Amino acid sequence: MLFRKKRETRTYDRDTQKPVIRSSICTGEKVAGFQDIRTGKFTEVLLIRAPGDLEEFCRLYGIGADEISTQY
């Protein structure tokens, strides 16, 4: 176990941002990120290619899967 992956937790401003998954109706592509509550600006964080990617996003930011809304 010489090269172990660090278990880091990242943060976001819970007062001004909410976790969102943007999903394309045409292609089905999904992107996880954060949307500013006041302005509506979306910041992309991670492209979701497999269910494990969503789990990784939730783990990194300490988010429950039920806290994330989906936008089309």
N, C-alpha and C positions, 0 to 999 in steps of 0.2 A: 504494500500500500504506500508506495513511495510518492506517487502522484495522485493525490486524492482531490476530488472536486470540492471547492469550498461551498459551504451552505450559507450563502449570504442572503440577507433579506433587504430588499430595497424599499424605499418609502415613497409616498405621494401625498399631496396635500388633501386630506380627507374633507376639509372644510370647503374647498373650491373645486375639487375634481371628483368625478365618479367613474368607476370602471365600466367599460362598454366593449361589446364585441360588435364590430361592423361586418355585416355579411352582404355580399353582392347577390342580388337576385339573379343576374344573368349567369355569372360564372360559379357562384357558390363559394368564392374565396372569402375567408374570414380573417380579420385582423383584430387583435386585442390591443386595447389602449385605454386612454383616459380622456374624458370629455370635460371641459371647463363648464361648470354649472351656469355661470353668468353669461359667458360669450358664446358657448356652444362649440368652441374650437376643439377639434379632436386631435390628440397626439398619439401616433402609432407607436407601439412598443414591440409587438411580436406577431409575426405571421403564423397563423394556426394551420398546420398541415395534417396533424394527427391529434387524437384525443389527449395524448400525453403532453402536447404543447400547451393546451389550456390548463392542465394540471400544474405544469411548470410555472405558468404565469401566475396562477393563484398562490402557489407556494412562495414564489419570489416576493410577492407584494403582501402576503398575509391576508388574502381575500377568500371569502367563502364563495363557492360556485353559485349560491343563491343570491349573492350581492350584485352579480353582473347582469346588466340588461343587454338585449340584442337589438340592434338597429338595422333596418334594411334599406 
